[in-house]
Amino acid sequence: MQALESACPLIVYIDIKSPYAFVAIKPILALEKELNQSFDWRPLTLNIPSYLGSATTKKGKVIKSDRTPAQWNMVRYAYRDARRYAERQGYTLKGTEKIWDSSIPNIAILWVSQTDREKLPAYLEAVFPPFWRRELDIEDPEVVEQILRTVGVSTHGFLAFLNGPGRAAHDALSQQLHPAGIYGVPSFVIDGQVLFGREHLPYVAWHLSGRTGHAPDIAYEISL
């Protein structure tokens, strides 16, 4: 895979452990269905400690942290911001108690895309909401394998894929992302241009629909 290239009209980069990706999933899937197009969903496994520090909590209390006060403020705002949209969609969004390695469920995105693409929306719905309710151990391959079975995706060969070509593809893609200008999720790639954030969905929809009329503002409609 090349970071900016796809046979699909749109590349969508997501990470299971991102609250901003979580609240973007439903509108992106709705757009995909509305346009009757197949998007190229790819993982971007964030290295959160590299820019927001790390912390571990238990029952709401911080038991280990190397975050600065400024980093804590950024994290708290991110959860408040995303929680507003999660609740509007009927979801529960609880702050995580540690920084998870989300590479296993993210690699499963590649697996579903390759083996049973029509089941990808069901997989995303089966993994995102329970994780954000603190109900899933996404670092356990058997848990992710069970999710795949639950949505009807074959798991024959999944563990070999996870530890072999899937991991290699995930890691190789990860090395390309920052040099390509892709830093966060959700990110969209359309005709080689990178758009970061769900607020760009109106523009994405306009672009994929034929670019008729004025391009919509990323946040709200304006009269020109």
Helices and strands as residue ranges (DSSP letters): E 11-14, H 19-35, E 40-43, H 49-52, E 55-58, E 61-65, H 69-88, H 103-115, G 117-119, H 120-132, H 141-150, H 158-163, H 165-177, E 187-190, E 193-196, G 198-200, H 201-208
